[in-house]
């Protein structure tokens, strides 16, 4: 059972996909912050008053690549775990200390991936 205080920032430009991911994560008792693009995500990431335990981002965002968002995030929050969710996950060069899950993924796959990342922290 996840820690109810764990907060996941979900960055996904497709509103239907974002809604589904958020619904699943909330069902799993995570607190979720939503962002539709990298700039919106960076507002949350830069706000030190906001606790974020995991950044889950799509690679194909309208304003920058997910890998660039991850790079900027790590400058601001060096130890924040990052999970890429992409239909093209095999084409992403995921840094060794980051994670990826391919779309489409099942509820069980998402739960297991998120839990395993947060359990490592």
Backbone as ProteinMPNN parsed JSONL, in Angstrom:
{"seq_chain_A": "XXXXXXXXXXXXXXXXXXXXXXXXXXXXXXXXXXXXXXXXXXXXXXXXXXXXXXXXXXXXXXXXXXXXXXXXXXXXXXXXXXXXXXXXXXXXXXXXXXXXXXXXXXXXXXXXXXXXXXXXX", "coords_chain_A": {"N_chain_A": [[0.853, -1.185, 0.0], [0.68, 2.157, -0.957], [2.311, 5.067, 0.423], [0.172, 7.458, 1.602], [0.915, 10.056, 1.473], [2.595, 10.32, -0.677], [3.343, 12.126, -3.561], [2.657, 12.555, -6.94], [3.689, 14.064, -9.864], [2.126, 14.422, -12.812], [2.764, 14.7, -16.163], [1.326, 15.254, -19.089], [0.199, 15.77, -22.319], [-2.067, 14.93, -23.698], [-5.31, 15.114, -22.904], [-7.209, 13.114, -22.291], [-5.68, 10.781, -21.9], [-4.114, 11.72, -19.774], [-6.11, 12.11, -17.833], [-6.921, 9.446, -17.424], [-4.546, 8.281, -16.399], [-4.227, 9.815, -14.067], [-6.6, 9.133, -12.72], [-6.137, 6.39, -12.221], [-3.815, 6.498, -10.586], [-4.788, 7.99, -8.423], [-6.723, 6.236, -7.521], [-5.025, 4.337, -6.547], [-4.278, 5.574, -4.295], [-2.462, 7.672, -4.331], [-1.394, 11.096, -4.161], [-2.029, 13.407, -6.674], [-0.651, 15.7, -8.967], [-1.442, 17.578, -11.771], [-0.211, 18.352, -15.062], [-0.292, 19.874, -18.235], [1.696, 20.434, -19.985], [5.277, 21.022, -20.354], [6.055, 23.55, -19.357], [4.017, 24.222, -17.557], [4.416, 22.149, -15.758], [6.968, 22.806, -14.803], [6.429, 25.067, -13.288], [5.252, 23.971, -11.004], [7.387, 22.344, -10.181], [9.382, 24.193, -9.618], [8.334, 25.407, -7.397], [9.099, 25.304, -4.232], [7.559, 24.783, -2.04], [5.856, 22.815, -2.682], [5.499, 19.423, -2.332], [6.946, 16.846, -4.15], [7.147, 13.566, -5.109], [7.603, 11.957, -7.254], [8.172, 12.39, -10.684], [6.263, 11.963, -13.455], [6.384, 11.766, -16.804], [5.368, 12.376, -20.174], [7.119, 11.743, -23.226], [6.718, 13.098, -25.632], [5.931, 16.084, -25.512], [4.141, 19.191, -26.104], [5.695, 21.532, -25.883], [8.337, 20.968, -25.182], [10.732, 18.28, -25.184], [10.257, 15.352, -23.181], [12.616, 14.397, -22.073], [14.176, 16.695, -21.953], [12.694, 18.203, -20.142], [13.108, 16.557, -17.942], [15.863, 16.91, -17.586], [15.979, 19.654, -16.867], [14.431, 19.51, -14.579], [16.021, 17.946, -12.885], [18.067, 19.732, -12.357], [16.829, 21.461, -10.643], [15.639, 19.836, -8.697], [17.508, 17.607, -7.668], [17.356, 14.917, -6.768], [14.922, 13.862, -7.426], [12.872, 11.228, -8.429], [12.312, 10.092, -11.774], [9.973, 9.197, -14.214], [9.476, 8.125, -17.418], [6.768, 8.023, -19.627], [5.806, 6.628, -22.494], [4.716, 6.037, -25.83], [6.724, 5.439, -27.417], [8.821, 4.345, -26.021], [11.021, 2.69, -26.388], [12.624, 4.163, -27.997], [13.645, 6.204, -26.526], [16.41, 7.58, -24.952], [17.008, 6.698, -21.963], [18.315, 7.997, -19.072], [20.517, 6.34, -16.761], [19.684, 6.59, -14.105], [16.995, 7.025, -14.249], [13.595, 6.144, -15.195], [11.402, 4.14, -17.322], [8.246, 3.539, -18.886], [6.318, 1.801, -21.188], [3.749, 2.968, -23.349], [0.818, 1.517, -24.692], [0.012, 0.908, -21.237], [-0.866, -1.389, -18.651], [-3.11, -1.117, -15.824], [-2.067, -2.575, -13.696], [0.638, -2.765, -14.466], [1.409, -0.06, -14.357], [0.938, 0.517, -11.626], [2.765, -1.32, -10.43], [5.229, -0.388, -11.453], [5.375, 2.298, -10.514], [5.206, 1.867, -7.729], [7.55, 0.351, -7.359], [9.543, 2.208, -8.008], [9.115, 4.249, -6.081], [9.495, 2.77, -3.775], [12.209, 2.423, -3.781], [13.223, 4.777, -2.929]], "CA_chain_A": [[0.0, 0.0, 0.0], [1.533, 3.338, -1.025], [2.191, 6.117, 1.431], [-0.838, 8.404, 1.124], [1.541, 11.365, 1.296], [3.372, 10.365, -1.913], [2.765, 12.998, -4.575], [3.173, 12.314, -8.284], [3.4, 15.09, -10.86], [1.88, 13.767, -14.099], [2.852, 15.65, -17.268], [0.789, 14.577, -20.275], [-0.559, 16.757, -23.086], [-3.349, 14.357, -24.119], [-6.149, 15.247, -21.707], [-7.861, 11.835, -21.976], [-4.643, 9.911, -21.334], [-3.773, 12.289, -18.466], [-7.214, 11.817, -16.926], [-6.878, 8.021, -17.094], [-3.395, 8.057, -15.516], [-4.544, 10.438, -12.773], [-7.625, 8.303, -12.064], [-5.499, 5.166, -11.723], [-2.926, 6.827, -9.472], [-5.609, 8.373, -7.274], [-7.319, 4.988, -7.042], [-3.952, 3.684, -5.802], [-4.112, 6.408, -3.103], [-1.423, 8.694, -4.465], [-1.824, 12.466, -4.429], [-1.563, 13.683, -8.03], [-0.672, 17.046, -9.532], [-1.486, 17.436, -13.224], [0.297, 19.412, -15.925], [-0.53, 19.514, -19.633], [2.923, 20.653, -20.751], [6.48, 21.151, -19.533], [6.087, 24.839, -18.656], [3.12, 24.095, -16.409], [5.098, 21.26, -14.813], [8.087, 23.519, -14.188], [5.879, 25.963, -12.26], [5.134, 23.149, -9.796], [8.72, 21.861, -9.791], [10.126, 25.325, -9.045], [7.696, 25.803, -6.141], [9.685, 24.447, -3.198], [6.544, 24.467, -1.039], [5.116, 21.65, -3.16], [6.223, 18.144, -2.237], [6.793, 15.958, -5.299], [7.924, 12.353, -4.865], [7.873, 11.319, -8.541], [7.746, 13.08, -11.903], [5.903, 11.044, -14.54], [6.21, 12.637, -17.96], [5.358, 11.896, -21.547], [8.279, 12.243, -23.96], [6.287, 14.005, -26.687], [5.143, 17.215, -25.029], [4.063, 20.205, -27.159], [6.638, 22.638, -25.744], [9.713, 20.449, -25.105], [10.807, 16.833, -25.009], [10.252, 14.915, -21.794], [13.997, 14.277, -21.602], [14.633, 18.045, -21.608], [12.022, 18.512, -18.88], [13.815, 15.794, -16.907], [17.154, 17.574, -17.36], [15.722, 20.882, -16.109], [13.933, 19.101, -13.261], [17.142, 17.478, -12.072], [18.823, 20.902, -11.915], [16.067, 22.062, -9.549], [15.386, 18.795, -7.689], [18.473, 16.599, -8.132], [17.091, 13.533, -6.357], [13.551, 13.49, -7.759], [12.752, 10.129, -9.393], [11.624, 10.477, -13.004], [9.436, 8.088, -14.987], [8.976, 8.488, -18.74], [5.688, 7.186, -20.142], [5.786, 6.977, -23.904], [4.44, 5.007, -26.814], [7.98, 5.219, -28.123], [9.809, 4.246, -24.935], [12.253, 2.047, -26.848], [13.411, 5.155, -28.719], [14.119, 7.219, -25.586], [17.629, 7.258, -24.215], [16.679, 6.964, -20.57], [19.49, 7.967, -18.208], [20.575, 5.171, -15.879], [18.983, 6.816, -12.836], [15.596, 7.341, -14.53], [12.799, 4.957, -15.498], [10.48, 4.284, -18.448], [7.169, 2.573, -19.054], [5.776, 1.966, -22.529], [2.306, 3.072, -23.548], [-0.126, 1.504, -23.575], [0.368, 0.06, -20.101], [-2.03, -1.797, -17.852], [-3.18, -0.555, -14.473], [-1.117, -3.332, -12.875], [2.004, -2.371, -14.839], [1.644, 1.28, -13.813], [1.035, 0.371, -10.16], [4.02, -1.997, -10.072], [6.36, 0.475, -11.802], [5.4, 3.428, -9.579], [5.546, 1.347, -6.406], [8.964, -0.064, -7.31], [10.369, 3.428, -7.995], [8.972, 4.927, -4.794], [10.061, 1.908, -2.732], [13.671, 2.561, -3.821], [13.603, 6.061, -2.319]], "C_chain_A": [[0.892, 1.239, 0.0], [1.282, 4.279, 0.146], [1.235, 7.172, 0.878], [-0.237, 9.783, 0.871], [2.359, 11.449, 0.005], [2.634, 11.169, -2.972], [3.466, 12.761, -5.907], [2.732, 13.45, -9.183], [3.311, 14.393, -12.212], [1.857, 14.834, -15.189], [2.475, 14.913, -18.55], [-0.085, 15.563, -21.028], [-1.902, 16.238, -23.573], [-4.267, 14.292, -22.9], [-6.83, 13.93, -21.324], [-6.876, 10.877, -21.335], [-4.276, 10.396, -19.932], [-4.85, 11.957, -17.437], [-7.185, 10.343, -16.495], [-5.737, 7.713, -16.132], [-3.689, 8.603, -14.121], [-5.563, 9.593, -12.02], [-7.017, 7.047, -11.463], [-4.643, 5.469, -10.503], [-3.711, 7.244, -8.226], [-6.309, 7.16, -6.674], [-6.312, 4.204, -6.198], [-3.535, 4.502, -4.573], [-2.887, 7.315, -3.132], [-2.095, 10.048, -4.608], [-1.23, 12.825, -5.784], [-1.704, 15.157, -8.356], [-0.605, 16.865, -11.04], [-0.862, 18.638, -13.916], [0.123, 18.947, -17.37], [0.681, 19.762, -20.525], [4.088, 20.91, -19.792], [6.505, 22.462, -18.75], [5.192, 24.817, -17.417], [3.762, 23.214, -15.334], [6.203, 22.002, -14.078], [7.625, 24.526, -13.135], [5.775, 25.2, -10.94], [6.507, 22.732, -9.266], [9.529, 22.973, -9.124], [9.573, 25.767, -7.694], [8.154, 24.847, -5.03], [8.694, 24.089, -2.096], [5.742, 23.22, -1.425], [5.999, 20.413, -3.056], [5.902, 17.326, -3.489], [7.711, 14.765, -5.06], [8.304, 11.632, -6.155], [7.359, 12.219, -9.649], [7.486, 12.007, -12.943], [5.583, 11.896, -15.746], [6.177, 11.868, -19.266], [6.629, 12.424, -22.209], [7.852, 13.308, -24.961], [5.36, 15.088, -26.19], [5.147, 18.316, -26.084], [5.151, 21.271, -27.088], [8.087, 22.215, -25.542], [9.656, 18.945, -24.926], [10.791, 16.504, -23.509], [11.655, 14.8, -21.224], [14.581, 15.644, -21.241], [13.973, 18.505, -20.319], [12.727, 17.801, -17.731], [15.151, 16.455, -16.564], [16.967, 18.835, -16.515], [15.235, 20.565, -14.693], [15.079, 18.709, -12.354], [18.039, 18.634, -11.62], [18.15, 21.531, -10.691], [15.86, 21.108, -8.386], [16.239, 17.579, -8.056], [18.118, 15.151, -7.811], [15.684, 13.056, -6.699], [13.538, 12.335, -8.76], [11.914, 10.579, -10.593], [11.24, 9.224, -13.771], [8.914, 8.636, -16.311], [7.883, 7.505, -19.126], [5.513, 7.569, -21.605], [5.421, 5.776, -24.752], [5.685, 4.654, -27.602], [9.117, 5.023, -27.133], [11.098, 3.576, -25.381], [13.16, 3.014, -27.595], [13.945, 6.267, -27.816], [15.416, 6.725, -24.958], [17.387, 7.68, -22.771], [17.959, 6.907, -19.746], [19.39, 6.839, -17.183], [19.786, 5.356, -14.589], [17.527, 7.235, -13.029], [14.908, 6.068, -15.024], [11.899, 5.227, -16.698], [9.425, 3.194, -18.392], [6.557, 2.856, -20.421], [4.264, 2.062, -22.525], [1.946, 2.159, -24.714], [0.367, 0.584, -22.464], [-0.907, -0.272, -19.338], [-1.99, -1.087, -16.498], [-2.159, -1.25, -13.576], [0.317, -2.951, -13.186], [2.352, -1.0, -14.263], [1.829, 1.207, -12.305], [2.376, -0.222, -9.765], [5.23, -1.107, -10.335], [6.477, 1.62, -10.796], [5.802, 2.954, -8.183], [7.023, 0.973, -6.319], [9.895, 1.156, -7.282], [10.316, 4.084, -6.613], [9.526, 4.09, -3.641], [11.579, 2.005, -2.669], [14.124, 3.807, -3.082], [13.696, 5.96, -0.813]], "O_chain_A": [[1.766, 1.369, 0.857], [0.216, 4.288, 0.762], [1.47, 7.717, -0.2], [-0.812, 10.587, 0.138], [2.78, 12.541, -0.377], [1.458, 10.929, -3.247], [4.694, 12.765, -5.993], [1.545, 13.766, -9.259], [4.296, 13.84, -12.699], [1.042, 15.755, -15.151], [3.218, 14.057, -19.029], [-1.01, 16.136, -20.453], [-2.8, 17.036, -23.839], [-4.032, 13.512, -21.977], [-7.01, 13.662, -20.136], [-7.195, 10.229, -20.338], [-4.142, 9.593, -19.008], [-4.543, 11.571, -16.309], [-7.403, 10.037, -15.322], [-5.921, 6.975, -15.163], [-3.432, 7.937, -13.118], [-5.413, 9.36, -10.82], [-7.336, 6.676, -10.334], [-4.734, 4.771, -9.492], [-3.339, 6.892, -7.107], [-6.468, 7.069, -5.457], [-6.687, 3.5, -5.26], [-2.563, 4.166, -3.896], [-2.345, 7.679, -2.088], [-3.216, 10.149, -5.107], [-0.049, 12.575, -6.023], [-2.724, 15.784, -8.068], [0.204, 16.08, -11.535], [-0.958, 19.772, -13.448], [0.357, 17.782, -17.692], [0.696, 19.35, -21.685], [3.902, 21.004, -18.579], [6.934, 22.481, -17.597], [5.565, 25.328, -16.361], [3.658, 23.505, -14.142], [6.36, 21.845, -12.867], [8.359, 24.806, -12.187], [6.159, 25.71, -9.888], [6.756, 22.762, -8.061], [10.273, 22.721, -8.176], [10.27, 26.432, -6.928], [7.653, 23.729, -4.912], [8.956, 23.188, -1.3], [5.037, 22.644, -0.595], [7.095, 20.362, -3.614], [4.737, 17.139, -3.841], [8.91, 14.932, -4.835], [9.21, 10.799, -6.162], [6.251, 12.748, -9.57], [8.38, 11.23, -13.276], [4.623, 12.666, -15.727], [6.856, 10.856, -19.439], [7.159, 13.452, -21.788], [8.543, 14.313, -25.125], [4.15, 15.033, -26.411], [6.074, 18.375, -26.892], [5.503, 21.858, -28.111], [8.988, 23.036, -25.715], [8.616, 18.404, -24.55], [11.259, 17.29, -22.685], [11.876, 15.067, -20.043], [15.394, 15.744, -20.322], [14.624, 19.133, -19.485], [12.919, 18.383, -16.663], [15.523, 16.549, -15.394], [17.709, 19.06, -15.56], [15.58, 21.257, -13.736], [15.109, 19.092, -11.185], [18.708, 18.52, -10.593], [18.825, 22.068, -9.813], [15.901, 21.516, -7.225], [15.751, 16.637, -8.679], [18.548, 14.245, -8.524], [15.292, 11.958, -6.302], [14.133, 12.447, -9.832], [10.95, 11.332, -10.456], [12.048, 8.315, -13.959], [8.031, 9.493, -16.337], [8.047, 6.295, -18.971], [5.122, 8.693, -21.92], [5.773, 4.641, -24.432], [5.698, 3.686, -28.363], [10.239, 5.474, -27.366], [12.161, 3.851, -24.824], [14.337, 2.722, -27.805], [14.625, 7.175, -28.293], [15.501, 5.588, -24.492], [17.539, 8.847, -22.408], [18.626, 5.872, -19.72], [18.293, 6.441, -16.793], [19.27, 4.385, -14.036], [16.893, 7.737, -12.101], [15.557, 5.045, -15.244], [11.656, 6.379, -17.057], [9.671, 2.084, -17.918], [6.307, 4.009, -20.771], [3.581, 1.34, -21.799], [2.732, 2.05, -25.654], [1.058, -0.402, -22.725], [-1.89, 0.469, -19.379], [-0.967, -0.534, -16.095], [-1.47, -0.6, -12.79], [1.134, -2.824, -12.274], [3.45, -0.798, -13.746], [2.779, 1.776, -11.768], [3.052, 0.297, -8.877], [6.159, -1.073, -9.528], [7.565, 1.883, -10.284], [6.644, 3.573, -7.532], [7.674, 1.249, -5.311], [10.923, 1.134, -6.604], [11.352, 4.433, -6.047], [9.978, 4.642, -2.638], [12.179, 1.709, -1.635], [15.276, 3.894, -2.654], [14.003, 6.948, -0.146]]}, "name": "protein", "num_of_chains": 1, "seq": "XXXXXXXXXXXXXXXXXXXXXXXXXXXXXXXXXXXXXXXXXXXXXXXXXXXXXXXXXXXXXXXXXXXXXXXXXXXXXXXXXXXXXXXXXXXXXXXXXXXXXXXXXXXXXXXXXXXXXXXXX"}
